[in-house]
Amino acid sequence: MIYESHDTAASTANRPRLLPWSTLDGNPCYLVTDDTGTGRLARLADDIETVQLGMADDLLGHAVDLLGDTKATAPQLRYLAARLTEALHDVHRIARSRGARLPVPHGKEETPGSVPEESPGA
């Protein structure tokens, strides 16, 4: 079996990181850094992602309970659906951000200056 080498520093350096928050207009925010991704803003983004993932996990537990309750009302279920939608949006953004920071396998072309696309409000 042949393993291709990955140069993590070279393949992820200067690639924009999709941050876990948006601008006031709902547009995505990106961080470009030339260090190892351990700067203050990168650590803040990591912390916020951790909170978002924890909240999504808690919400899933609540959803299981509410969906198992035969007396749940339509407004309760709509509220749950809205919160699940928000949590899924956050988790999707985190997955895209982290996926975009994975090293590019040696020999694979990457479009210079490419950034992960995200539509406003998505």
Backbone as JSON Lines, residues from 0, in Angstrom:
{"i":0,"aa":"M","n":[0.84,-1.16,0.0],"ca":[0.0,0.0,0.0],"c":[0.9,1.23,0.0]}
{"i":1,"aa":"I","n":[0.58,2.21,-0.83],"ca":[1.37,3.44,-0.93],"c":[0.63,4.54,-0.19]}
{"i":2,"aa":"Y","n":[1.36,5.22,0.69],"ca":[0.8,6.34,1.42],"c":[1.38,7.62,0.86]}
{"i":3,"aa":"E","n":[0.5,8.58,0.56],"ca":[0.97,9.87,0.09],"c":[1.24,10.76,1.3]}
{"i":4,"aa":"S","n":[2.3,11.55,1.2],"ca":[2.61,12.44,2.32],"c":[1.75,13.69,2.25]}
{"i":5,"aa":"H","n":[1.5,14.24,3.42],"ca":[0.73,15.47,3.52],"c":[1.59,16.5,4.22]}
{"i":6,"aa":"D","n":[1.79,17.62,3.61],"ca":[2.5,18.71,4.28],"c":[1.45,19.65,4.83]}
{"i":7,"aa":"T","n":[1.06,19.42,6.08],"ca":[-0.03,20.15,6.7],"c":[0.21,21.64,6.69]}
{"i":8,"aa":"A","n":[1.39,22.07,7.1],"ca":[1.66,23.49,7.19],"c":[1.57,24.16,5.82]}
{"i":9,"aa":"A","n":[2.13,23.52,4.81],"ca":[2.13,24.11,3.48],"c":[0.75,24.08,2.85]}
{"i":10,"aa":"S","n":[-0.01,23.01,3.09],"ca":[-1.28,22.87,2.41],"c":[-2.41,23.67,3.06]}
{"i":11,"aa":"T","n":[-2.23,24.08,4.31],"ca":[-3.29,24.84,4.96],"c":[-2.91,26.29,5.24]}
{"i":12,"aa":"A","n":[-1.64,26.63,5.06],"ca":[-1.2,28.0,5.32],"c":[-1.9,28.97,4.39]}
{"i":13,"aa":"N","n":[-2.33,30.06,4.96],"ca":[-2.96,31.16,4.22],"c":[-4.3,30.81,3.59]}
{"i":14,"aa":"R","n":[-4.84,29.63,3.91],"ca":[-6.2,29.33,3.43],"c":[-7.18,29.95,4.41]}
{"i":15,"aa":"P","n":[-8.19,30.62,3.92],"ca":[-9.15,31.25,4.82],"c":[-9.91,30.22,5.65]}
{"i":16,"aa":"R","n":[-10.12,30.54,6.91],"ca":[-10.91,29.69,7.8],"c":[-12.3,30.31,7.92]}
{"i":17,"aa":"L","n":[-13.31,29.52,7.62],"ca":[-14.69,29.96,7.81],"c":[-14.94,30.01,9.31]}
{"i":18,"aa":"L","n":[-15.31,31.18,9.81],"ca":[-15.53,31.36,11.24],"c":[-16.96,31.01,11.62]}
{"i":19,"aa":"P","n":[-17.2,30.68,12.89],"ca":[-18.53,30.24,13.31],"c":[-19.51,31.39,13.57]}
{"i":20,"aa":"W","n":[-19.29,32.53,12.97],"ca":[-20.21,33.66,13.07],"c":[-20.27,34.38,11.74]}
{"i":21,"aa":"S","n":[-21.24,35.24,11.59],"ca":[-21.46,35.98,10.35],"c":[-21.35,37.47,10.6]}
{"i":22,"aa":"T","n":[-21.29,38.23,9.52],"ca":[-21.32,39.68,9.63],"c":[-22.73,40.1,10.02]}
{"i":23,"aa":"L","n":[-22.91,41.38,10.3],"ca":[-24.24,41.89,10.65],"c":[-25.24,41.68,9.51]}
{"i":24,"aa":"D","n":[-24.75,41.64,8.25],"ca":[-25.65,41.4,7.11],"c":[-25.89,39.92,6.85]}
{"i":25,"aa":"G","n":[-25.27,39.05,7.65],"ca":[-25.46,37.62,7.47],"c":[-24.45,36.97,6.54]}
{"i":26,"aa":"N","n":[-23.44,37.73,6.12],"ca":[-22.41,37.17,5.25],"c":[-21.37,36.41,6.07]}
{"i":27,"aa":"P","n":[-20.74,35.4,5.48],"ca":[-19.75,34.62,6.22],"c":[-18.52,35.45,6.55]}
{"i":28,"aa":"C","n":[-17.87,35.11,7.65],"ca":[-16.61,35.74,8.06],"c":[-15.5,34.7,7.91]}
{"i":29,"aa":"Y","n":[-14.34,35.18,7.49],"ca":[-13.19,34.3,7.31],"c":[-12.0,34.87,8.07]}
{"i":30,"aa":"L","n":[-11.11,33.99,8.47],"ca":[-9.87,34.36,9.12],"c":[-8.73,33.84,8.27]}
{"i":31,"aa":"V","n":[-7.8,34.73,7.92],"ca":[-6.6,34.33,7.21],"c":[-5.44,34.59,8.16]}
{"i":32,"aa":"T","n":[-4.67,33.57,8.39],"ca":[-3.54,33.7,9.31],"c":[-2.34,32.98,8.71]}
{"i":33,"aa":"D","n":[-1.16,33.46,9.06],"ca":[0.05,32.82,8.55],"c":[0.71,31.95,9.62]}
{"i":34,"aa":"D","n":[0.06,31.84,10.79],"ca":[0.66,31.02,11.83],"c":[0.02,29.63,11.84]}
{"i":35,"aa":"T","n":[0.11,28.96,12.92],"ca":[-0.36,27.57,13.0],"c":[-1.84,27.45,13.34]}
{"i":36,"aa":"G","n":[-2.56,28.54,13.34],"ca":[-3.97,28.49,13.68],"c":[-4.22,28.49,15.17]}
{"i":37,"aa":"T","n":[-3.25,28.97,15.93],"ca":[-3.38,28.98,17.38],"c":[-3.45,30.4,17.93]}
{"i":38,"aa":"G","n":[-3.69,31.36,17.08],"ca":[-3.81,32.74,17.53],"c":[-5.08,32.95,18.35]}
{"i":39,"aa":"R","n":[-5.2,34.14,18.92],"ca":[-6.32,34.43,19.81],"c":[-7.67,34.29,19.12]}
{"i":40,"aa":"L","n":[-7.79,34.81,17.91],"ca":[-9.07,34.72,17.2],"c":[-9.39,33.28,16.8]}
{"i":41,"aa":"A","n":[-8.38,32.53,16.41],"ca":[-8.59,31.12,16.07],"c":[-9.04,30.33,17.31]}
{"i":42,"aa":"R","n":[-8.44,30.62,18.46],"ca":[-8.84,29.94,19.7],"c":[-10.27,30.32,20.1]}
{"i":43,"aa":"L","n":[-10.63,31.58,19.9],"ca":[-12.01,32.01,20.18],"c":[-12.98,31.25,19.28]}
{"i":44,"aa":"A","n":[-12.65,31.13,18.0],"ca":[-13.5,30.39,17.06],"c":[-13.61,28.93,17.49]}
{"i":45,"aa":"D","n":[-12.5,28.33,17.93],"ca":[-12.53,26.94,18.42],"c":[-13.46,26.81,19.62]}
{"i":46,"aa":"D","n":[-13.37,27.77,20.54],"ca":[-14.23,27.75,21.73],"c":[-15.7,27.87,21.36]}
{"i":47,"aa":"I","n":[-16.0,28.77,20.44],"ca":[-17.4,28.95,20.02],"c":[-17.91,27.7,19.32]}
{"i":48,"aa":"E","n":[-17.09,27.08,18.49],"ca":[-17.49,25.83,17.83],"c":[-17.78,24.75,18.87]}
{"i":49,"aa":"T","n":[-16.96,24.68,19.91],"ca":[-17.17,23.69,20.97],"c":[-18.51,23.91,21.66]}
{"i":50,"aa":"V","n":[-18.83,25.17,21.95],"ca":[-20.12,25.5,22.57],"c":[-21.26,25.14,21.63]}
{"i":51,"aa":"Q","n":[-21.13,25.49,20.35],"ca":[-22.19,25.18,19.39],"c":[-22.43,23.69,19.26]}
{"i":52,"aa":"L","n":[-21.35,22.91,19.22],"ca":[-21.5,21.45,19.12],"c":[-22.14,20.88,20.39]}
{"i":53,"aa":"G","n":[-21.77,21.41,21.54],"ca":[-22.38,20.97,22.79],"c":[-23.86,21.29,22.85]}
{"i":54,"aa":"M","n":[-24.22,22.51,22.4],"ca":[-25.62,22.9,22.39],"c":[-26.42,22.02,21.43]}
{"i":55,"aa":"A","n":[-25.84,21.69,20.28],"ca":[-26.53,20.83,19.32],"c":[-26.76,19.45,19.92]}
{"i":56,"aa":"D","n":[-25.77,18.94,20.64],"ca":[-25.91,17.64,21.29],"c":[-27.01,17.67,22.35]}
{"i":57,"aa":"D","n":[-27.03,18.72,23.15],"ca":[-28.08,18.86,24.17],"c":[-29.45,18.94,23.51]}
{"i":58,"aa":"L","n":[-29.53,19.68,22.42],"ca":[-30.8,19.84,21.72],"c":[-31.3,18.51,21.15]}
{"i":59,"aa":"L","n":[-30.39,17.69,20.66],"ca":[-30.78,16.37,20.17],"c":[-31.4,15.53,21.27]}
{"i":60,"aa":"G","n":[-30.84,15.6,22.46],"ca":[-31.41,14.87,23.59],"c":[-32.82,15.37,23.91]}
{"i":61,"aa":"H","n":[-32.99,16.69,23.87],"ca":[-34.31,17.27,24.13],"c":[-35.29,16.84,23.03]}
{"i":62,"aa":"A","n":[-34.81,16.81,21.78],"ca":[-35.67,16.42,20.66],"c":[-36.17,14.99,20.83]}
{"i":63,"aa":"V","n":[-35.28,14.11,21.24],"ca":[-35.68,12.71,21.45],"c":[-36.79,12.64,22.5]}
{"i":64,"aa":"D","n":[-36.61,13.38,23.59],"ca":[-37.63,13.39,24.64],"c":[-38.96,13.95,24.15]}
{"i":65,"aa":"L","n":[-38.9,15.1,23.48],"ca":[-40.13,15.76,23.03],"c":[-40.85,14.93,21.96]}
{"i":66,"aa":"L","n":[-40.09,14.35,21.04],"ca":[-40.72,13.55,19.99],"c":[-41.31,12.25,20.55]}
{"i":67,"aa":"G","n":[-40.81,11.8,21.68],"ca":[-41.36,10.61,22.31],"c":[-42.58,10.91,23.17]}
{"i":68,"aa":"D","n":[-42.87,12.19,23.37],"ca":[-44.01,12.61,24.19],"c":[-45.24,12.76,23.3]}
{"i":69,"aa":"T","n":[-46.21,11.89,23.48],"ca":[-47.41,11.92,22.64],"c":[-48.27,13.15,22.91]}
{"i":70,"aa":"K","n":[-47.97,13.88,23.98],"ca":[-48.75,15.08,24.31],"c":[-48.06,16.36,23.84]}
{"i":71,"aa":"A","n":[-46.96,16.25,23.08],"ca":[-46.28,17.44,22.57],"c":[-47.21,18.19,21.64]}
{"i":72,"aa":"T","n":[-47.22,19.51,21.79],"ca":[-48.13,20.35,20.99],"c":[-47.45,20.79,19.7]}
{"i":73,"aa":"A","n":[-48.25,21.24,18.77],"ca":[-47.72,21.74,17.5],"c":[-46.77,22.92,17.71]}
{"i":74,"aa":"P","n":[-47.1,23.9,18.57],"ca":[-46.14,24.99,18.8],"c":[-44.81,24.49,19.39]}
{"i":75,"aa":"Q","n":[-44.87,23.5,20.28],"ca":[-43.63,22.94,20.84],"c":[-42.79,22.29,19.74]}
{"i":76,"aa":"L","n":[-43.44,21.57,18.86],"ca":[-42.72,20.89,17.78],"c":[-42.16,21.88,16.76]}
{"i":77,"aa":"R","n":[-42.92,22.95,16.47],"ca":[-42.4,23.99,15.57],"c":[-41.19,24.67,16.18]}
{"i":78,"aa":"Y","n":[-41.25,24.97,17.46],"ca":[-40.12,25.59,18.16],"c":[-38.9,24.66,18.11]}
{"i":79,"aa":"L","n":[-39.13,23.38,18.37],"ca":[-38.05,22.4,18.3],"c":[-37.45,22.37,16.89]}
{"i":80,"aa":"A","n":[-38.3,22.36,15.87],"ca":[-37.81,22.33,14.49],"c":[-36.96,23.56,14.18]}
{"i":81,"aa":"A","n":[-37.38,24.71,14.68],"ca":[-36.62,25.94,14.45],"c":[-35.24,25.86,15.11]}
{"i":82,"aa":"R","n":[-35.2,25.38,16.35],"ca":[-33.91,25.27,17.07],"c":[-33.02,24.21,16.42]}
{"i":83,"aa":"L","n":[-33.62,23.09,15.99],"ca":[-32.84,22.06,15.3],"c":[-32.26,22.59,14.0]}
{"i":84,"aa":"T","n":[-33.02,23.42,13.29],"ca":[-32.54,24.03,12.05],"c":[-31.34,24.92,12.34]}
{"i":85,"aa":"E","n":[-31.42,25.72,13.39],"ca":[-30.3,26.58,13.76],"c":[-29.07,25.75,14.13]}
{"i":86,"aa":"A","n":[-29.29,24.7,14.91],"ca":[-28.17,23.85,15.33],"c":[-27.55,23.15,14.13]}
{"i":87,"aa":"L","n":[-28.37,22.67,13.21],"ca":[-27.85,22.01,12.01],"c":[-27.04,22.99,11.18]}
{"i":88,"aa":"H","n":[-27.5,24.22,11.08],"ca":[-26.75,25.25,10.36],"c":[-25.36,25.42,10.99]}
{"i":89,"aa":"D","n":[-25.32,25.52,12.32],"ca":[-24.03,25.69,13.01],"c":[-23.12,24.5,12.78]}
{"i":90,"aa":"V","n":[-23.65,23.31,12.93],"ca":[-22.84,22.1,12.76],"c":[-22.36,21.97,11.31]}
{"i":91,"aa":"H","n":[-23.2,22.32,10.36],"ca":[-22.8,22.28,8.95],"c":[-21.66,23.27,8.69]}
{"i":92,"aa":"R","n":[-21.76,24.47,9.24],"ca":[-20.71,25.47,9.07],"c":[-19.4,24.97,9.68]}
{"i":93,"aa":"I","n":[-19.47,24.37,10.86],"ca":[-18.27,23.83,11.51],"c":[-17.65,22.74,10.65]}
{"i":94,"aa":"A","n":[-18.47,21.86,10.12],"ca":[-17.95,20.77,9.28],"c":[-17.29,21.32,8.02]}
{"i":95,"aa":"R","n":[-17.91,22.32,7.4],"ca":[-17.31,22.93,6.2],"c":[-16.01,23.62,6.54]}
{"i":96,"aa":"S","n":[-15.98,24.33,7.66],"ca":[-14.78,25.04,8.07],"c":[-13.64,24.07,8.34]}
{"i":97,"aa":"R","n":[-13.94,23.02,9.08],"ca":[-12.9,22.05,9.41],"c":[-12.47,21.25,8.19]}
{"i":98,"aa":"G","n":[-13.42,20.91,7.34],"ca":[-13.09,20.18,6.12],"c":[-12.19,20.99,5.19]}
{"i":99,"aa":"A","n":[-12.43,22.29,5.13],"ca":[-11.62,23.15,4.26],"c":[-10.19,23.29,4.78]}
{"i":100,"aa":"R","n":[-9.99,23.0,6.06],"ca":[-8.65,23.11,6.65],"c":[-7.88,21.81,6.65]}
{"i":101,"aa":"L","n":[-8.49,20.73,6.14],"ca":[-7.77,19.47,6.05],"c":[-6.65,19.61,5.03]}
{"i":102,"aa":"P","n":[-5.56,18.93,5.27],"ca":[-4.45,19.01,4.31],"c":[-4.85,18.45,2.95]}
{"i":103,"aa":"V","n":[-4.33,19.04,1.92],"ca":[-4.56,18.56,0.57],"c":[-3.54,17.46,0.29]}
{"i":104,"aa":"P","n":[-3.99,16.28,-0.11],"ca":[-3.04,15.19,-0.4],"c":[-2.02,15.61,-1.44]}
{"i":105,"aa":"H","n":[-0.8,15.2,-1.23],"ca":[0.29,15.52,-2.16],"c":[-0.07,15.02,-3.55]}
{"i":106,"aa":"G","n":[0.13,15.88,-4.52],"ca":[-0.19,15.51,-5.89],"c":[-1.57,15.95,-6.33]}
{"i":107,"aa":"K","n":[-2.4,16.39,-5.4],"ca":[-3.73,16.88,-5.75],"c":[-3.63,18.38,-5.96]}
{"i":108,"aa":"E","n":[-4.27,18.89,-6.98],"ca":[-4.28,20.31,-7.27],"c":[-5.3,21.02,-6.38]}
{"i":109,"aa":"E","n":[-4.93,22.19,-5.93],"ca":[-5.87,23.04,-5.21],"c":[-5.91,24.37,-5.92]}
{"i":110,"aa":"T","n":[-7.09,24.9,-6.13],"ca":[-7.23,26.18,-6.8],"c":[-6.69,27.26,-5.87]}
{"i":111,"aa":"P","n":[-5.68,28.03,-6.32],"ca":[-5.11,29.07,-5.46],"c":[-6.17,30.09,-5.08]}
{"i":112,"aa":"G","n":[-6.16,30.48,-3.82],"ca":[-7.07,31.51,-3.35],"c":[-8.51,31.05,-3.2]}
{"i":113,"aa":"S","n":[-8.75,29.75,-3.32],"ca":[-10.13,29.29,-3.21],"c":[-10.58,29.36,-1.76]}
{"i":114,"aa":"V","n":[-11.82,29.74,-1.59],"ca":[-12.41,29.81,-0.25],"c":[-13.7,29.02,-0.26]}
{"i":115,"aa":"P","n":[-14.06,28.42,0.85],"ca":[-15.32,27.69,0.89],"c":[-16.47,28.66,0.71]}
{"i":116,"aa":"E","n":[-17.36,28.33,-0.19],"ca":[-18.48,29.22,-0.45],"c":[-19.59,28.96,0.54]}
{"i":117,"aa":"E","n":[-20.25,30.02,0.94],"ca":[-21.43,29.91,1.81],"c":[-22.34,31.05,1.45]}
{"i":118,"aa":"S","n":[-23.58,30.73,1.22],"ca":[-24.53,31.77,0.87],"c":[-24.94,32.51,2.13]}
{"i":119,"aa":"P","n":[-25.19,33.82,2.03],"ca":[-25.62,34.59,3.2],"c":[-26.86,33.98,3.82]}
{"i":120,"aa":"G","n":[-26.86,33.93,5.13],"ca":[-28.01,33.4,5.85],"c":[-28.11,31.9,5.83]}
{"i":121,"aa":"A","n":[-27.14,31.22,5.2],"ca":[-27.2,29.76,5.13],"c":[-26.75,29.15,6.41]}
